[in-house]
Amino acid sequence: MKGKKLLSISFIMILITLTTRILGFVREEVIAYFFGTTFVSDAIKISTYIPLTISNLLVAGLLSAIFIPVFTDFLVGKKEDEMWETFNILFNIIGFIFIILSIIFFVFSKEIVHLMAPHASDEMKNLATTIFIYLIPQILILAWASLLTGLHNTYESFVIPAIGGVLYNLSIVFSLIFLVKYFGAYAIIYGALFGSILQLLILIPFSIKKGWRYKFIFNIKNPYVKKIGLLAIPILINSTFGYITPIFEKSIGSSFGEGAISSLDYSYKVSQLPLGIFAFVISLVIYPTLSQLVSKGEIERLGKTVQFGLRLILYLMIPSALGLILLSFPIVRLLFEQGMFGGSSTLVVSNLLIYYSIGIPFWGMTSLLVKVFYSFKDTITPVIISIVTIVIQISLYIINSKLIGLSGIPLGASIASILQFALLYYFLNKKMKNLNLKEFLSRFSFISIYSLLAVTISYFISKYFDKNGLTLSKIGQIYQVGTAIIVTLIIYFIILFIRDYKEIKLEMERIRGGLDEKVK
């Protein structure tokens, strides 16, 4: 993918992803407005977790890790007939597996809910179980949507799958606004199912245009299916372990009383805003380029591309993380404090957000480095690192929650994210031998210092609004947060420009001239 095209797609993706995230927050605001941090909101978080998590794991993990490298080889080798046969086999296998999985979820729905929230009230568990049962069909729908998303990404089509997320959030928002007075918490069922169907349907026309014709083929002896299966085993193991961490989060969180699960979820969603907008887009759009460079054996260019991606993530993630840490209270108050979501909920969620925000830069960089390993078709190393990290993370959850309460959970998650990134960077550098650690640490340090300076100034501006009673209305809160963000951006970019004009100029040349020319 040429640099100018990469930049153009990245910009469009950022806009669409920003729209999706905004709608996601609108969705969370609607839930917070009607249900606050109560057992009802806890039930909604628990019941919607499994379908969405399976979808996220398939998109960001199993299918992305396997689909793009293998199917890119098909396209490079002009083996489209074999590609479509393999695709249909995968489509049918996934359908079969997830139908069986759905039956299992239905039979053991009560046990699954109890496992995730053992300390919750019976009222909460019963509500969560009922909603979960109705949402089980969503699992298969999102699984097929994930497979089609992998096909789109192989053809460097990122916009249409992103629009699917917009439609999904819109569906939930409208269903809650218009149906909650008739169905209460059950209104989310209609929005989630309809949104999932839309997400699947929007992916089909492009797939057909590229040559896909559905056929019922179930040949598990297909050599490419076997190859994908072998690659899938470690990812599936990783996915299985990946379920353990959120289960422990919710399980331990439920011991802190009603609303704890919702508070963790709200704070986590806010912390994911910069990650969802920037880091995920950067890693997703660069990933096909990484796969192509590995296929061609151009390791030197690959190393420079990886370093370029890490720099972009640092420039965006560090000020974002520090901003969320210092401005956590006004941000949470602006986003959620209304209706059933009161001031006490704001205090709890904003405190949790501080601890989650520590890990933001490292989650962003981890997303990119994992995809580099997948480009090498190395799925073992990230899995081993992930397992080690998860064991440490769960231990930190238990220890920290006893020491500092509910905040120990997000703190443990952030510490684990730092460890995971460090291990991935170390082993990737052993594989590539061309990552400049000294330059990376230097860049990380000066970006952190100048980001802290910019955000600190905005922090005192935010305090000025509070002291002078300018945040009693939503308009005042918008001015407070908006002014703080704008001032941070202005100061940050002025400092960067003064601090390293040549480096900024070089980055601009990379963007204008394109990665293909500048990473040589």
C-alpha positions as CSV (number, residue, x, y, z in Angstrom):
1,M,0.0,0.0,0.0
2,K,1.5,3.4,-1.0
3,G,2.1,6.0,1.7
4,K,-0.4,8.5,0.3
5,K,-3.1,5.9,0.0
6,L,-2.1,4.6,3.5
7,L,-2.5,8.2,4.9
8,S,-5.8,8.7,3.1
9,I,-7.2,5.4,4.4
10,S,-5.9,6.1,7.9
11,F,-7.6,9.5,7.9
12,I,-10.9,8.1,6.7
13,M,-10.6,5.3,9.3
14,I,-9.9,7.8,12.1
15,L,-13.0,9.7,11.1
16,I,-15.2,6.6,11.0
17,T,-13.7,5.1,14.1
18,L,-14.1,8.5,15.9
19,T,-17.8,8.4,14.9
20,T,-18.1,4.8,16.1
21,R,-16.4,5.7,19.4
22,I,-18.6,8.7,19.9
23,L,-21.7,6.6,19.2
24,G,-20.3,4.0,21.6
25,F,-20.1,6.7,24.3
26,V,-23.6,7.8,23.4
27,R,-24.6,4.2,23.9
28,E,-22.9,4.1,27.3
29,E,-24.4,7.4,28.3
30,V,-27.9,6.2,27.5
31,I,-27.2,3.1,29.6
32,A,-25.8,5.2,32.4
33,Y,-28.7,7.6,32.1
34,F,-31.4,5.0,32.5
35,F,-29.5,2.5,34.8
36,G,-26.6,4.3,36.4
37,T,-24.2,2.0,38.3
38,T,-26.9,-0.4,39.5
39,F,-27.5,-4.1,39.4
40,V,-29.4,-3.6,36.1
41,S,-26.3,-2.0,34.4
42,D,-24.2,-4.7,35.9
43,A,-26.5,-7.3,34.3
44,I,-26.3,-5.6,30.9
45,K,-22.5,-5.5,31.1
46,I,-22.3,-9.2,32.0
47,S,-24.9,-10.4,29.4
48,T,-23.4,-8.5,26.4
49,Y,-19.8,-9.3,27.3
50,I,-19.5,-12.8,25.8
51,P,-20.9,-12.1,22.2
52,L,-18.9,-8.9,21.8
53,T,-15.7,-10.4,23.2
54,I,-15.9,-13.4,20.9
55,S,-16.3,-10.9,18.0
56,N,-13.4,-8.8,19.2
57,L,-11.1,-11.8,19.6
58,L,-11.9,-13.1,16.2
59,V,-11.3,-9.7,14.5
60,A,-8.2,-8.7,16.5
61,G,-6.9,-12.1,17.1
62,L,-7.7,-15.4,15.4
63,L,-8.9,-14.2,12.0
64,S,-6.6,-11.2,11.7
65,A,-3.6,-13.2,12.7
66,I,-4.3,-16.1,10.3
67,F,-6.5,-14.7,7.6
68,I,-4.5,-11.7,6.3
69,P,-1.0,-13.5,6.1
70,V,-2.4,-16.7,4.5
71,F,-4.9,-15.0,2.1
72,T,-2.3,-12.3,1.2
73,D,-0.2,-15.2,0.0
74,F,-3.2,-16.3,-2.2
75,L,-3.4,-12.9,-3.8
76,V,0.3,-12.5,-4.3
77,G,0.4,-16.0,-5.9
78,K,-2.7,-15.3,-7.9
79,K,-4.5,-18.4,-6.5
80,E,-8.0,-17.0,-6.2
81,D,-9.8,-20.3,-6.9
82,E,-8.0,-21.9,-4.0
83,M,-8.7,-18.8,-1.9
84,W,-12.5,-18.9,-2.4
85,E,-12.6,-22.6,-1.8
86,T,-10.7,-22.1,1.4
87,F,-12.9,-19.2,2.4
88,N,-16.1,-21.2,1.9
89,I,-14.7,-24.1,4.0
90,L,-13.8,-21.7,6.8
91,F,-17.3,-20.0,6.6
92,N,-19.0,-23.4,7.0
93,I,-16.6,-24.6,9.7
94,I,-17.1,-21.4,11.7
95,G,-20.9,-21.8,11.3
96,F,-20.8,-25.3,12.6
97,I,-18.5,-24.5,15.5
98,F,-20.5,-21.5,16.7
99,I,-23.8,-23.3,16.4
100,I,-22.5,-25.9,18.8
101,L,-21.0,-23.2,21.0
102,S,-24.4,-21.4,21.1
103,I,-26.1,-24.6,22.2
104,I,-23.5,-25.0,25.0
105,F,-24.0,-21.4,26.1
106,F,-27.8,-21.8,26.2
107,V,-27.6,-25.0,28.3
108,F,-25.1,-23.5,30.8
109,S,-26.2,-19.9,30.7
110,K,-26.9,-19.7,34.4
111,E,-23.5,-21.2,35.3
112,I,-21.7,-18.9,32.9
113,V,-23.3,-15.8,34.5
114,H,-22.6,-17.1,38.0
115,L,-18.9,-17.7,37.0
116,M,-18.5,-14.1,35.9
117,A,-20.3,-12.6,38.9
118,P,-20.4,-15.0,41.8
119,H,-20.9,-12.3,44.4
120,A,-23.7,-10.6,42.7
121,S,-27.3,-10.6,43.9
122,D,-29.8,-13.3,42.6
123,E,-31.8,-10.5,41.0
124,M,-28.9,-9.3,38.9
125,K,-27.9,-12.9,37.9
126,N,-31.5,-13.7,36.8
127,L,-31.7,-10.6,34.7
128,A,-28.2,-11.1,33.1
129,T,-29.1,-14.8,32.3
130,T,-32.3,-13.9,30.5
131,I,-30.7,-11.1,28.4
132,F,-27.7,-13.4,27.6
133,I,-30.0,-16.2,26.4
134,Y,-31.7,-13.9,23.9
135,L,-28.3,-12.6,22.7
136,I,-26.9,-16.0,21.9
137,P,-27.7,-15.9,18.2
138,Q,-25.6,-12.7,18.0
139,I,-22.5,-15.0,18.6
140,L,-22.8,-16.7,15.2
141,I,-23.8,-13.5,13.4
142,L,-20.7,-11.7,14.7
143,A,-18.5,-14.7,13.9
144,W,-19.4,-14.6,10.2
145,A,-19.1,-10.8,10.2
146,S,-15.6,-11.2,11.6
147,L,-14.6,-13.7,8.8
148,L,-15.9,-11.3,6.2
149,T,-14.0,-8.5,7.9
150,G,-10.8,-10.5,7.5
151,L,-11.6,-10.8,3.8
152,H,-12.1,-7.0,3.5
153,N,-8.8,-6.3,5.3
154,T,-7.0,-8.7,2.9
155,Y,-8.2,-6.5,0.0
156,E,-7.2,-3.4,2.0
157,S,-10.8,-2.5,2.5
158,F,-11.1,-1.0,6.0
159,V,-13.9,1.6,5.7
160,I,-16.9,-0.7,5.2
161,P,-16.2,-2.9,8.3
162,A,-15.7,0.3,10.3
163,I,-19.1,1.5,9.1
164,G,-20.6,-1.7,10.5
165,G,-19.5,-0.6,14.0
166,V,-21.3,2.7,13.5
167,L,-24.6,0.9,12.5
168,Y,-24.3,-1.5,15.5
169,N,-24.0,1.4,18.0
170,L,-26.8,3.4,16.3
171,S,-29.1,0.4,16.5
172,I,-28.5,0.0,20.3
173,V,-28.8,3.7,21.0
174,F,-32.1,4.0,19.2
175,S,-33.5,0.8,20.7
176,L,-32.7,2.0,24.2
177,I,-34.1,5.5,23.6
178,F,-37.4,4.4,22.1
179,L,-38.0,0.9,23.7
180,V,-36.6,1.2,27.2
181,K,-39.9,2.6,28.5
182,Y,-41.7,-0.5,27.2
183,F,-39.1,-3.3,27.8
184,G,-36.7,-1.9,30.4
185,A,-33.3,-3.5,30.2
186,Y,-34.5,-6.0,27.7
187,A,-34.6,-3.2,25.1
188,I,-30.9,-3.7,24.5
189,I,-31.7,-7.2,23.0
190,Y,-33.5,-5.7,20.0
191,G,-30.8,-3.2,19.3
192,A,-27.9,-5.7,19.7
193,L,-29.5,-8.3,17.4
194,F,-30.6,-5.9,14.7
195,G,-27.2,-4.1,14.8
196,S,-25.3,-7.4,14.4
197,I,-27.4,-8.3,11.4
198,L,-26.7,-4.9,9.8
199,Q,-23.0,-5.4,10.6
200,L,-23.0,-8.7,8.7
201,L,-25.2,-7.6,5.7
202,I,-23.1,-4.5,5.0
203,L,-20.0,-6.8,4.4
204,I,-21.6,-9.1,1.9
205,P,-21.8,-6.9,-1.3
206,F,-18.1,-6.1,-1.4
207,S,-17.3,-9.8,-0.8
208,I,-19.5,-10.8,-3.8
209,K,-18.0,-8.1,-5.9
210,K,-14.5,-9.5,-5.3
211,G,-15.6,-13.0,-6.4
212,W,-17.1,-14.8,-3.4
213,R,-19.9,-17.2,-4.2
214,Y,-21.2,-19.2,-1.2
215,K,-20.8,-23.0,-1.6
216,F,-21.4,-25.6,1.0
217,I,-18.0,-27.1,1.2
218,F,-16.8,-28.9,4.3
219,N,-13.4,-30.4,3.3
220,I,-11.3,-30.2,6.4
221,K,-8.5,-32.1,4.6
222,N,-7.9,-29.0,2.4
223,P,-4.2,-28.3,2.8
224,Y,-4.8,-24.6,3.3
225,V,-7.4,-25.3,5.9
226,K,-4.9,-27.6,7.7
227,K,-2.3,-24.8,7.6
228,I,-4.8,-22.3,9.0
229,G,-5.8,-24.9,11.6
230,L,-2.2,-25.3,12.8
231,L,-1.8,-21.6,13.0
232,A,-5.1,-21.3,14.8
233,I,-4.2,-23.7,17.7
234,P,-1.9,-21.3,19.6
235,I,-4.3,-18.4,19.0
236,L,-7.2,-20.4,20.3
237,I,-5.2,-21.2,23.4
238,N,-4.4,-17.6,23.7
239,S,-8.0,-16.7,23.3
240,T,-9.0,-19.2,26.0
241,F,-6.6,-17.6,28.4
242,G,-7.7,-14.2,27.2
243,Y,-11.2,-15.0,28.6
244,I,-9.8,-15.7,32.1
245,T,-8.7,-12.1,32.7
246,P,-12.0,-10.4,32.1
247,I,-13.8,-13.1,34.1
248,F,-11.5,-12.5,37.0
249,E,-12.0,-8.7,36.7
250,K,-15.8,-9.2,36.9
251,S,-15.6,-11.9,39.5
252,I,-13.4,-9.9,41.8
253,G,-15.3,-6.7,41.0
254,S,-18.7,-8.2,42.0
255,S,-17.3,-8.7,45.5
256,F,-17.2,-4.9,45.9
257,G,-21.0,-4.6,45.7
258,E,-23.7,-3.3,43.3
259,G,-22.4,-1.2,40.4
260,A,-18.7,-2.2,40.7
261,I,-18.8,-4.2,37.4
262,S,-20.4,-1.3,35.6
263,S,-17.9,1.2,37.1
264,L,-15.0,-0.9,35.8
265,D,-16.7,-1.1,32.4
266,Y,-17.4,2.6,32.1
267,S,-13.8,3.6,33.1
268,Y,-12.3,1.0,30.7
269,K,-14.5,2.2,27.8
270,V,-13.2,5.8,28.4
271,S,-9.6,4.6,28.5
272,Q,-10.1,2.8,25.2
273,L,-11.1,6.0,23.3
274,P,-7.6,7.0,22.2
275,L,-6.7,3.4,21.6
276,G,-9.7,2.8,19.5
277,I,-9.3,6.0,17.4
278,F,-5.5,6.0,16.8
279,A,-3.5,2.9,17.9
280,F,-5.9,0.3,16.5
281,V,-6.3,2.2,13.2
282,I,-2.5,2.6,12.8
283,S,-1.8,-1.1,13.5
284,L,-4.7,-2.4,11.4
285,V,-3.9,-0.3,8.4
286,I,-0.1,-0.9,8.6
287,Y,-0.6,-4.7,9.1
288,P,-1.1,-5.7,5.5
289,T,2.0,-3.7,4.6
290,L,3.9,-5.6,7.3
291,S,2.7,-8.9,5.9
292,Q,3.9,-7.9,2.4
293,L,7.3,-6.8,3.6
294,V,7.8,-10.1,5.4
295,S,6.6,-12.1,2.4
296,K,9.2,-10.3,0.3
297,G,12.0,-10.7,2.9
298,E,12.5,-7.0,3.3
299,I,13.4,-7.0,7.0
300,E,15.3,-3.7,7.0
301,R,12.3,-1.9,5.6
302,L,10.0,-3.8,8.0
303,G,12.1,-2.6,11.0
304,K,11.8,1.0,9.9
305,T,8.1,0.6,9.3
306,V,7.6,-0.8,12.8
307,Q,9.7,2.0,14.4
308,F,7.6,4.5,12.4
309,G,4.4,3.0,13.7
310,L,5.7,3.0,17.3
311,R,6.6,6.7,17.0
312,L,3.2,7.6,15.8
313,I,1.6,5.7,18.6
314,L,3.8,7.4,21.2
315,Y,3.1,10.9,19.8
316,L,-0.6,10.2,20.2
317,M,-1.0,7.9,23.2
318,I,1.3,9.5,25.8
319,P,-0.5,12.9,25.8
320,S,-3.9,11.1,25.7
321,A,-3.0,9.0,28.7
322,L,-1.7,11.9,30.8
323,G,-4.8,13.9,29.8
324,L,-7.1,11.2,31.0
325,I,-5.2,10.9,34.2
326,L,-5.2,14.6,35.2
327,L,-8.6,15.4,33.8
328,S,-10.4,12.1,34.7
329,F,-13.0,13.7,36.9
330,P,-14.3,16.4,34.5
331,I,-14.2,14.0,31.6
332,V,-16.3,11.3,33.4
333,R,-18.6,14.0,34.7
334,L,-19.2,15.4,31.2
335,L,-19.7,12.0,29.6
336,F,-21.9,10.2,32.2
337,E,-23.2,12.3,35.1
338,Q,-26.9,12.6,34.4
339,G,-30.1,10.7,35.2
340,M,-29.3,7.6,37.4
341,F,-25.6,8.3,37.2
342,G,-24.8,10.6,40.1
343,G,-21.8,12.3,41.6
344,S,-20.8,9.3,43.7
345,S,-20.6,7.2,40.5
346,T,-18.5,9.9,38.9
347,L,-16.0,9.8,41.7
348,V,-15.6,6.0,41.5
349,V,-15.4,5.8,37.7
350,S,-12.9,8.7,37.4
351,N,-10.7,7.1,40.0
352,L,-10.7,3.8,38.1
353,L,-10.0,5.7,34.9
354,I,-6.7,7.1,36.3
355,Y,-5.3,3.6,36.8
356,Y,-6.5,2.2,33.5
357,S,-4.9,5.2,31.7
358,I,-1.4,4.3,32.8
359,G,-1.4,1.4,30.4
360,I,-2.8,3.2,27.3
361,P,0.5,3.8,25.5
362,F,1.6,0.2,26.1
363,W,-1.7,-1.3,25.0
364,G,-1.3,0.7,21.8
365,M,2.2,-0.4,21.1
366,T,1.4,-4.0,22.0
367,S,-1.3,-4.1,19.4
368,L,1.2,-3.2,16.7
369,L,4.0,-5.6,17.9
370,V,1.7,-8.6,18.1
371,K,0.7,-7.9,14.5
372,V,4.4,-7.9,13.5
373,F,4.8,-11.4,15.0
374,Y,1.7,-12.5,13.1
375,S,3.2,-11.1,9.9
376,F,6.0,-13.6,10.4
377,K,3.3,-16.2,11.0
378,D,4.8,-16.6,14.5
379,T,1.7,-17.1,16.7
380,I,3.6,-19.0,19.4
381,T,5.7,-16.2,20.9
382,P,2.8,-13.8,21.5
383,V,0.8,-16.6,23.0
384,I,3.5,-17.6,25.5
385,I,4.1,-13.9,26.4
386,S,0.3,-13.4,26.8
387,I,0.0,-16.5,29.1
388,V,2.9,-15.3,31.3
389,T,1.3,-11.8,31.4
390,I,-2.1,-13.1,32.2
391,V,-0.9,-15.2,35.2
392,I,0.9,-12.1,36.6
393,Q,-2.1,-9.9,35.8
394,I,-4.5,-12.1,37.7
395,S,-2.1,-12.3,40.7
396,L,-1.9,-8.5,40.6
397,Y,-5.7,-8.3,40.6
398,I,-5.9,-10.4,43.8
399,I,-3.1,-8.6,45.6
400,N,-3.9,-5.1,44.6
401,S,-7.7,-5.4,45.3
402,K,-6.9,-6.4,48.8
403,L,-4.5,-3.5,49.2
404,I,-6.3,-0.6,47.5
405,G,-9.8,-2.0,46.8
406,L,-11.5,-1.9,43.4
407,S,-8.8,0.4,41.9
408,G,-6.4,-2.6,42.2
409,I,-8.0,-4.2,39.2
410,P,-7.2,-1.4,36.6
411,L,-3.8,-0.9,38.2
412,G,-3.0,-4.6,37.7
413,A,-4.1,-4.4,34.1
414,S,-1.8,-1.4,33.4
415,I,1.2,-3.0,35.1
416,A,0.6,-6.1,33.1
417,S,0.4,-4.1,29.8
418,I,3.8,-2.6,30.5
419,L,5.3,-6.1,31.1
420,Q,3.7,-7.5,28.0
421,F,5.0,-4.7,25.7
422,A,8.5,-5.1,27.2
423,L,8.6,-8.8,26.5
424,L,7.2,-8.4,23.0
425,Y,9.7,-5.7,22.1
426,Y,12.6,-7.8,23.5
427,F,11.8,-11.0,21.6
428,L,10.8,-9.1,18.4
429,N,14.2,-7.3,18.4
430,K,15.9,-10.7,18.8
431,K,14.1,-11.8,15.7
432,M,14.6,-8.7,13.6
433,K,17.8,-7.3,15.1
434,N,17.2,-3.8,13.8
435,L,15.0,-2.1,16.5
436,N,16.7,0.8,18.1
437,L,16.0,0.6,21.9
438,K,18.0,3.6,22.8
439,E,16.2,5.8,20.3
440,F,12.9,4.4,21.5
441,L,13.6,5.2,25.1
442,S,14.8,8.6,24.3
443,R,11.7,9.4,22.3
444,F,9.4,8.0,25.0
445,S,11.1,10.1,27.7
446,F,11.0,13.5,25.9
447,I,7.4,12.9,24.7
448,S,6.4,12.1,28.3
449,I,8.0,15.2,29.7
450,Y,6.5,17.6,27.2
451,S,3.1,16.0,27.3
452,L,3.1,16.3,31.1
453,L,4.0,20.0,30.9
454,A,1.1,20.6,28.4
455,V,-1.4,18.6,30.3
456,T,-0.5,20.1,33.7
457,I,-1.2,23.6,32.3
458,S,-4.6,22.4,31.1
459,Y,-5.2,20.8,34.6
460,F,-4.9,24.2,36.3
461,I,-7.2,25.7,33.6
462,S,-9.7,23.0,34.4
463,K,-9.5,23.8,38.1
464,Y,-10.2,27.4,37.4
465,F,-13.5,26.4,35.8
466,D,-14.4,24.4,39.0
467,K,-13.4,27.1,41.5
468,N,-15.4,29.8,39.7
469,G,-18.6,27.7,39.4
470,L,-18.5,27.4,35.7
471,T,-19.2,23.7,35.5
472,L,-22.7,23.6,37.0
473,S,-24.3,23.0,33.6
474,K,-23.4,20.6,30.8
475,I,-22.5,23.6,28.6
476,G,-20.0,24.7,31.2
477,Q,-18.6,21.2,31.5
478,I,-18.2,21.1,27.7
479,Y,-16.3,24.4,27.8
480,Q,-14.1,23.1,30.6
481,V,-13.1,19.8,28.9
482,G,-13.0,21.3,25.4
483,T,-10.7,24.2,26.5
484,A,-8.4,21.9,28.4
485,I,-8.1,19.6,25.3
486,I,-7.5,22.4,22.9
487,V,-4.9,24.1,25.2
488,T,-3.1,20.8,25.6
489,L,-2.9,20.2,21.9
490,I,-1.7,23.7,21.1
491,I,1.0,23.6,23.8
492,Y,2.0,20.0,23.0
493,F,2.5,20.6,19.3
494,I,4.3,23.9,19.8
495,I,6.8,22.3,22.2
496,L,7.3,19.4,19.8
497,F,7.9,21.8,17.0
498,I,10.5,23.8,19.0
499,R,12.1,20.8,20.5
500,D,12.8,18.9,17.4
501,Y,12.0,20.7,14.2
502,K,14.1,18.4,12.0
503,E,12.3,15.3,13.4
504,I,8.9,16.8,12.9
505,K,9.9,17.7,9.3
506,L,11.1,14.2,8.7
507,E,7.9,12.7,9.9
508,M,5.9,15.1,7.7
509,E,8.1,14.0,4.7
510,R,7.4,10.4,5.6
511,I,3.7,11.1,5.5
512,R,3.7,13.2,2.3
513,G,6.1,11.0,0.4
514,G,4.7,7.7,1.7
515,L,6.1,4.8,3.6
516,D,7.2,2.9,0.6
517,E,9.7,5.6,-0.4
518,K,10.7,6.8,3.1
519,V,11.4,3.6,4.8
520,K,14.0,2.5,2.3
